[in-house]
Amino acid sequence: MQTQTKLCINLRESIVEPVRLKHWLDAGADAVMMTYSDKQIDQWQLMSATVREFETDAGRPIAFILDLPSGKMAEQLAAQQDSPAVEMIAVSASSGGGGIMGLRELFAGSRQNGARDIDIIAKLDSASCFENIEGITAAADAVMITLEGLRSLPPSDSPIAQKTVSRHCQTAAKPCLVERDSLQHLAVAPRDAQADVFDLANIVFDHADGVVLAADTFAEQEVLQPLSTAQDILIAAEAYLEVTDRPVRVGFGQPPNTAALAYSIRHLLKMQEIAAVAVYSISGTTARVISKNWIDTPILAFTSHAATARRMALLHGVISRHVDAPLDTPELLRKAGDLAKDLGIAASGERIIVVSGYPDQSQDQANGFVVETVR
C-alpha cells in the first residue's frame, strides 16, 4: 500500500551515486531536493538527469527541487540559459511575499516561457516567516516548514506554528511540506524512536502534504528499511485520520466552482462505493484543490503537460501521469477508466468519479463530474 503523504529525499549538498538515488526512488520517494551550488552544477545536473531517467523507466512523475541557499544563487540560476530545465525551486521566505514575487519576476525576465514554468516553494526558515504566512502563502506555489524555522521559535510556539501553517495551506489549497531528520533514528533503532514515530504521525494529523527527509544523516545506513518504516507510520496515521477527522473546508478564494465541486466530491464518497477520482488537469489547480479536501480515495490526475505532472507529484493522495490530451469528453472518460485499470486502482465494473470542465480542456474551470463505470 502506498502512502498518500508524499516523501521527498533531501540530498542537501551530498554527492550521491545515481544507482543509490534510484534505489530511494524505487523505494517510494516522490521527490528529490538538492542544494544548488555554482561549484557543483555538474552534480545537480547529473542528479536531475538520473531522476528523469528513472521517471521514464518507472512511468511516474518525480519532482526535482533545487534548494537555493541565497538570493545570489537565485540570480546565478536565473542566468543559466544553457542549463537543463528547472521546474521547482525552494527559497527562503524571510523577505515575505514581496521577496517571493520579486524572485518570480527575476525568473520571468530570464525565461522566454515566463515565470509560471517554475514553481516556487517558500521555505519558512525564520520566526518572521510564520508571522507573514498569509502573504507568503499567497505569493508562493507551495510552503515548506523547515527545522531551522521551527528552532527559531520558542519551544512552546513551534508545535502550534506547524499546525497553523499546515491548516492555512489547506484552506488556501497550497501544498505544505514539513522538514524532518527522522530517518536517522528510524535507521538505527526504530522501536526506540518513539518521539520520531509520533512526530511523523503528527505531520499527517496536521494535514501536511509531504515530509522532507534528509539523506545525508544516514549515509552509511541501508535506506530501504527506514524509508519503509516511515511509510508504514504515515499509512497508519492516514487510516486513523480518515475515520476521526473533520475536514477543513478549502477556501473559496480558489476557483469557486472547483472549490465547491471538490467539497461535494468528498461527501459523495461517503455515500457511494467509488474506487478513484480521476481528473484531467492542465495547470494542476483542480487536482490540488481536490487533494486538499483530504479524501481517502486515490486521485488519478492526468495531464498533457510534463511539468504539471511533476508539480502534481507533490500533492497529497495524487497519482499523476503524463498522457496525450483527450480530444473530447467520451475520450476523457475512456482514458480515465483505462488509466485507473492500468494502475490497479479500479477494476472493470467498479465506479470512478471523472471530473471535467466545460468547454473541454478549459483551464482551471472544473465545474462538473460524472460517475463512470469502468469497462
C-alpha positions as a printed NumPy array, in Angstrom:
array([[  0.   ,   0.   ,   0.   ],
       [  1.322,   3.434,  -0.977],
       [  1.207,   6.337,   1.435],
       [ -0.858,   9.341,   0.358],
       [  1.592,  11.644,   2.134],
       [  4.444,  12.467,  -0.219],
       [  8.06 ,  11.644,   0.628],
       [ 10.858,  13.94 ,  -0.514],
       [ 14.52 ,  12.929,  -0.123],
       [ 16.744,  15.941,   0.587],
       [ 20.254,  15.268,  -0.711],
       [ 21.411,  18.691,   0.507],
       [ 24.937,  19.007,  -0.918],
       [ 25.687,  15.283,  -0.876],
       [ 27.275,  13.65 ,  -3.895],
       [ 25.204,  10.522,  -4.419],
       [ 25.794,   7.616,  -6.757],
       [ 22.994,   7.523,  -9.362],
       [ 22.303,   3.868,  -8.544],
       [ 21.718,   4.78 ,  -4.868],
       [ 19.369,   7.592,  -5.828],
       [ 17.399,   5.156,  -7.991],
       [ 17.108,   2.801,  -5.007],
       [ 15.492,   5.586,  -2.963],
       [ 13.09 ,   6.441,  -5.752],
       [ 12.262,   2.781,  -6.271],
       [ 11.557,   2.512,  -2.526],
       [  8.776,   5.062,  -2.906],
       [ 10.245,   8.582,  -2.793],
       [  8.082,  11.045,  -4.742],
       [ 10.542,  13.938,  -4.954],
       [ 14.232,  14.78 ,  -4.68 ],
       [ 15.659,  18.035,  -3.333],
       [ 19.257,  19.159,  -3.76 ],
       [ 21.056,  22.333,  -2.705],
       [ 22.145,  24.445,  -5.656],
       [ 25.79 ,  25.439,  -5.774],
       [ 27.588,  27.164,  -8.619],
       [ 30.568,  24.937,  -7.789],
       [ 28.542,  21.759,  -8.188],
       [ 26.478,  22.489, -11.286],
       [ 27.589,  19.219, -12.872],
       [ 26.395,  17.316,  -9.785],
       [ 22.857,  18.663,  -9.692],
       [ 22.616,  18.241, -13.456],
       [ 23.624,  14.594, -13.004],
       [ 21.044,  14.14 , -10.256],
       [ 18.377,  15.792, -12.408],
       [ 19.233,  13.54 , -15.34 ],
       [ 19.113,  10.484, -13.061],
       [ 15.662,  11.465, -11.797],
       [ 14.386,  11.966, -15.345],
       [ 15.827,   8.599, -16.422],
       [ 14.086,   6.873, -13.523],
       [ 10.89 ,   8.782, -14.311],
       [ 10.918,   7.429, -17.864],
       [ 11.668,   3.857, -16.789],
       [  9.147,   3.819, -13.914],
       [  6.417,   5.678, -15.787],
       [  5.619,   8.011, -12.901],
       [  6.471,  11.707, -12.462],
       [  9.166,  12.655,  -9.953],
       [  9.561,  16.21 ,  -8.658],
       [ 13.138,  17.534,  -8.677],
       [ 13.604,  20.594,  -6.47 ],
       [ 16.616,  22.881,  -6.347],
       [ 17.157,  24.436,  -2.929],
       [ 18.617,  27.931,  -3.346],
       [ 20.571,  28.95 ,  -0.227],
       [ 20.737,  32.661,  -1.112],
       [ 19.416,  35.387,  -3.386],
       [ 22.766,  35.45 ,  -5.149],
       [ 22.386,  31.794,  -6.035],
       [ 18.929,  32.568,  -7.408],
       [ 20.405,  35.225,  -9.693],
       [ 23.074,  32.803, -10.906],
       [ 20.497,  30.127, -11.612],
       [ 18.25 ,  32.574, -13.462],
       [ 21.222,  33.487, -15.674],
       [ 21.887,  29.833, -16.608],
       [ 20.42 ,  29.85 , -20.098],
       [ 22.028,  26.563, -21.209],
       [ 21.189,  24.503, -18.112],
       [ 18.578,  21.709, -18.071],
       [ 15.074,  22.938, -17.375],
       [ 14.421,  23.79 , -13.729],
       [ 10.786,  23.416, -12.742],
       [ 10.835,  23.739,  -8.938],
       [ 12.978,  25.824,  -6.601],
       [ 12.942,  26.198,  -2.812],
       [ 13.869,  29.633,  -1.468],
       [ 13.898,  31.426,   1.866],
       [ 10.698,  33.323,   2.644],
       [ 12.415,  35.624,   5.143],
       [ 11.67 ,  38.608,   2.869],
       [  7.961,  37.819,   2.902],
       [  5.589,  37.55 ,  -0.023],
       [  7.212,  40.52 ,  -1.727],
       [ 10.518,  38.682,  -1.889],
       [  8.836,  35.657,  -3.451],
       [  7.158,  37.836,  -6.087],
       [ 10.461,  39.567,  -6.829],
       [ 12.095,  36.204,  -7.418],
       [  9.265,  35.183,  -9.714],
       [  9.811,  38.33 , -11.755],
       [ 13.551,  37.589, -11.868],
       [ 12.957,  34.209, -13.471],
       [ 10.248,  35.626, -15.729],
       [ 12.783,  38.075, -17.131],
       [ 15.293,  35.334, -17.897],
       [ 12.972,  32.693, -19.344],
       [ 11.152,  33.011, -22.622],
       [  8.298,  30.828, -21.403],
       [  7.518,  33.006, -18.395],
       [  7.558,  32.605, -14.636],
       [  4.789,  30.001, -14.423],
       [  7.274,  27.402, -15.706],
       [  8.979,  27.486, -12.294],
       [  7.189,  26.596,  -9.077],
       [  8.489,  28.462,  -6.029],
       [  8.462,  26.63 ,  -2.692],
       [  8.729,  29.141,   0.153],
       [ 10.942,  27.898,   2.993],
       [  9.802,  29.104,   6.403],
       [ 13.305,  29.392,   7.864],
       [ 12.916,  32.247,  10.382],
       [ 10.435,  33.419,  13.003],
       [  9.297,  36.285,  10.77 ],
       [  8.087,  33.811,   8.145],
       [  5.438,  32.439,  10.491],
       [  4.227,  35.964,  11.232],
       [  3.844,  36.707,   7.497],
       [  2.416,  33.348,   6.458],
       [ -0.665,  34.759,   4.72 ],
       [  1.305,  36.881,   2.239],
       [  3.931,  34.168,   1.746],
       [  1.313,  31.516,   1.002],
       [ -0.444,  33.791,  -1.471],
       [  2.798,  34.514,  -3.345],
       [  4.301,  31.008,  -3.377],
       [  3.246,  27.817,  -5.121],
       [  3.981,  25.698,  -2.026],
       [  5.289,  26.143,   1.521],
       [  7.98 ,  24.191,   3.369],
       [  8.192,  24.257,   7.175],
       [ 11.899,  23.884,   7.938],
       [ 13.633,  22.683,  11.078],
       [ 15.622,  25.919,  11.073],
       [ 12.41 ,  27.921,  11.13 ],
       [ 10.834,  25.896,  13.929],
       [ 14.02 ,  26.172,  16.008],
       [ 13.89 ,  29.956,  15.676],
       [ 10.654,  29.935,  17.683],
       [ 10.215,  29.41 ,  21.424],
       [  9.719,  25.67 ,  22.072],
       [  6.184,  26.287,  23.254],
       [  5.289,  28.001,  19.966],
       [  6.744,  25.607,  17.382],
       [  4.064,  22.839,  17.517],
       [  1.276,  25.4  ,  17.176],
       [  3.139,  27.167,  14.365],
       [  3.406,  23.953,  12.371],
       [ -0.291,  23.193,  12.802],
       [ -1.28 ,  26.787,  11.98 ],
       [  0.76 ,  26.882,   8.779],
       [ -0.492,  23.491,   7.626],
       [ -4.11 ,  24.463,   8.271],
       [ -3.613,  27.764,   6.465],
       [ -2.158,  25.917,   3.479],
       [ -5.173,  23.625,   3.435],
       [ -7.711,  26.438,   3.31 ],
       [ -5.562,  28.22 ,   0.698],
       [ -5.181,  24.962,  -1.297],
       [ -1.388,  25.199,  -1.358],
       [  0.904,  22.188,  -0.793],
       [  2.605,  22.093,   2.614],
       [  5.879,  20.205,   3.139],
       [  7.442,  19.587,   6.551],
       [ 11.174,  19.008,   7.01 ],
       [ 12.399,  16.292,   9.383],
       [ 15.571,  14.291,  10.123],
       [ 13.582,  11.29 ,  11.338],
       [ 15.158,   8.71 ,   9.055],
       [ 18.404,   8.775,  11.01 ],
       [ 16.756,   7.431,  14.162],
       [ 14.453,   5.065,  12.293],
       [ 17.516,   3.533,  10.626],
       [ 19.322,   2.868,  13.906],
       [ 16.587,   1.774,  16.346],
       [ 13.017,   2.194,  15.072],
       [ 11.406,   0.642,  18.194],
       [ 13.242,   3.126,  20.412],
       [ 12.498,   6.144,  18.227],
       [  9.013,   6.772,  19.598],
       [  9.432,  10.557,  19.501],
       [ 10.158,  10.365,  15.762],
       [  7.296,   7.935,  15.211],
       [  4.818,  10.295,  16.885],
       [  6.347,  13.258,  15.044],
       [  5.775,  11.672,  11.634],
       [  2.206,  10.742,  12.546],
       [  1.513,  14.296,  13.734],
       [  2.602,  15.647,  10.353],
       [ -0.254,  13.641,   8.858],
       [ -2.65 ,  14.782,  11.594],
       [ -1.665,  18.382,  10.761],
       [ -2.815,  17.839,   7.132],
       [  0.595,  18.38 ,   5.557],
       [  1.045,  17.122,   2.009],
       [  4.545,  15.742,   2.361],
       [  7.588,  15.1  ,   4.511],
       [ 11.113,  16.167,   3.536],
       [ 13.669,  13.726,   4.95 ],
       [ 17.41 ,  14.356,   4.897],
       [ 19.529,  11.727,   3.155],
       [ 22.98 ,  12.706,   4.45 ],
       [ 22.116,  11.921,   8.079],
       [ 22.132,   8.19 ,   7.366],
       [ 24.659,   7.957,   4.546],
       [ 26.13 ,   4.754,   5.959],
       [ 22.792,   3.111,   6.685],
       [ 20.61 ,   0.992,   4.477],
       [ 17.908,   3.338,   3.195],
       [ 15.139,   0.892,   2.339],
       [ 14.339,  -0.164,   5.903],
       [ 13.886,   3.315,   7.464],
       [ 12.024,   4.59 ,   4.414],
       [  9.678,   1.598,   4.607],
       [  9.196,   2.214,   8.337],
       [  8.355,   5.865,   7.687],
       [  5.819,   4.848,   5.051],
       [  4.164,   2.378,   7.436],
       [  3.825,   5.115,  10.074],
       [  2.293,   7.545,   7.594],
       [ -0.151,   4.954,   6.226],
       [ -1.361,   4.048,   9.722],
       [ -1.838,   7.722,  10.619],
       [ -3.751,   8.363,   7.387],
       [ -6.128,   5.476,   8.107],
       [ -6.821,   6.79 ,  11.604],
       [ -7.301,  10.343,  10.353],
       [ -9.858,   9.299,   7.763],
       [-12.038,   7.758,  10.489],
       [-11.765,  10.551,  13.06 ],
       [-11.01 ,  13.786,  11.24 ],
       [-13.404,  16.607,  10.498],
       [-12.334,  18.13 ,   7.156],
       [-11.228,  21.718,   6.76 ],
       [-13.167,  23.464,   4.036],
       [-10.923,  24.722,   1.249],
       [-11.163,  28.491,   0.931],
       [-13.338,  29.886,  -1.803],
       [-10.526,  32.203,  -2.841],
       [ -9.743,  29.295,  -5.144],
       [-11.707,  28.947,  -8.425],
       [-15.173,  28.88 ,  -6.803],
       [-16.691,  26.161,  -8.99 ],
       [-13.697,  23.917,  -8.389],
       [-13.677,  24.509,  -4.631],
       [-17.39 ,  23.762,  -4.292],
       [-17.143,  20.725,  -6.556],
       [-14.189,  19.305,  -4.61 ],
       [-16.017,  19.692,  -1.312],
       [-19.059,  17.94 ,  -2.773],
       [-16.955,  15.024,  -4.02 ],
       [-15.68 ,  14.334,  -0.508],
       [-19.221,  13.889,   0.762],
       [-20.311,  11.825,  -2.245],
       [-17.501,   9.382,  -1.468],
       [-19.078,   8.754,   1.94 ],
       [-22.336,   7.694,   0.279],
       [-21.188,   5.545,  -2.652],
       [-18.54 ,   2.935,  -3.357],
       [-16.084,   4.809,  -5.568],
       [-12.7  ,   3.312,  -6.496],
       [-10.965,   6.523,  -7.609],
       [-11.4  ,  10.168,  -8.545],
       [ -9.943,  10.97 , -11.96 ],
       [ -9.261,  14.46 , -13.236],
       [ -7.639,  15.818, -16.373],
       [ -5.833,  18.952, -15.223],
       [ -3.973,  21.4  , -17.433],
       [ -2.399,  23.539, -14.714],
       [ -2.847,  21.171, -11.744],
       [ -5.25 ,  23.51 ,  -9.913],
       [ -8.244,  21.15 ,  -9.957],
       [ -6.193,  18.216,  -8.658],
       [ -4.646,  20.456,  -5.989],
       [ -7.993,  21.668,  -4.668],
       [ -9.473,  18.157,  -4.631],
       [ -6.436,  16.783,  -2.801],
       [ -6.739,  19.476,  -0.134],
       [-10.155,  18.095,   0.792],
       [ -8.254,  15.1  ,   2.175],
       [-10.217,  12.252,   0.67 ],
       [ -9.367,   8.595,   1.306],
       [ -9.816,   7.623,  -2.351],
       [ -6.947,   7.67 ,  -4.873],
       [ -6.874,  10.79 ,  -7.022],
       [ -5.749,   9.998, -10.561],
       [ -4.602,  13.272, -12.115],
       [ -3.526,  13.125, -15.747],
       [ -2.26 ,  15.912, -17.933],
       [ -0.635,  16.559, -21.292],
       [  1.995,  18.799, -19.656],
       [  5.072,  17.06 , -18.189],
       [  5.817,  19.934, -15.797],
       [  2.246,  19.809, -14.449],
       [  2.549,  16.049, -13.881],
       [  5.7  ,  16.634, -11.792],
       [  4.066,  19.514,  -9.933],
       [  1.147,  17.257,  -9.003],
       [  3.601,  14.606,  -7.733],
       [  3.834,  16.677,  -4.522],
       [  0.073,  16.707,  -3.882],
       [ -1.322,  14.541,  -1.092],
       [ -3.044,  11.403,  -2.37 ],
       [ -2.488,  12.255,  -6.05 ],
       [ -1.214,   9.738,  -8.593],
       [ -0.145,  11.86 , -11.537],
       [  0.565,  10.754, -15.09 ],
       [  1.703,  12.471, -18.287],
       [ -0.545,  11.488, -21.223],
       [ -1.819,  12.831, -24.516],
       [ -4.712,  15.261, -24.185],
       [ -8.19 ,  13.739, -24.671],
       [ -9.96 ,  15.181, -27.686],
       [-13.464,  15.191, -26.191],
       [-15.494,  14.086, -23.186],
       [-16.067,  10.468, -24.351],
       [-12.313,  10.029, -24.838],
       [-11.711,  11.642, -21.427],
       [-13.964,   9.044, -19.792],
       [-12.32 ,   6.164, -21.66 ],
       [ -8.816,   7.383, -20.858],
       [ -9.659,   7.825, -17.172],
       [-11.036,   4.293, -16.95 ],
       [ -8.111,   2.757, -18.829],
       [ -5.546,   4.549, -16.668],
       [ -7.339,   3.533, -13.468],
       [ -7.278,  -0.121, -14.586],
       [ -3.647,   0.02 , -15.724],
       [ -2.568,   1.452, -12.36 ],
       [ -4.574,  -1.111, -10.421],
       [ -6.737,   1.412,  -8.586],
       [-10.006,   0.377, -10.258],
       [-11.264,  -2.774, -11.935],
       [-13.856,  -3.392, -14.628],
       [-17.312,  -2.917, -13.18 ],
       [-16.176,  -0.524, -10.436],
       [-17.167,   3.119, -10.45 ],
       [-14.929,   6.163, -10.623],
       [-15.652,   9.871, -10.488],
       [-14.34 ,  11.722, -13.546],
       [-14.01 ,  15.478, -13.067],
       [-14.322,  17.599, -16.18 ],
       [-14.61 ,  21.175, -17.351],
       [-16.807,  22.758, -19.943],
       [-15.794,  23.574, -22.569],
       [-13.461,  20.58 , -22.799],
       [ -9.871,  21.198, -21.65 ],
       [-10.68 ,  24.64 , -20.226],
       [ -8.017,  25.661, -17.726],
       [ -8.99 ,  25.937, -14.048],
       [-12.694,  25.693, -14.873],
       [-13.715,  22.293, -13.49 ],
       [-17.455,  22.572, -12.997],
       [-18.866,  19.075, -13.263],
       [-18.228,  15.403, -12.704],
       [-19.519,  12.076, -13.957],
       [-19.81 ,   8.813, -12.024],
       [-18.488,   6.377, -14.621],
       [-18.418,   2.576, -14.552],
       [-15.03 ,   1.247, -15.638],
       [-15.31 ,  -1.021, -18.652]])
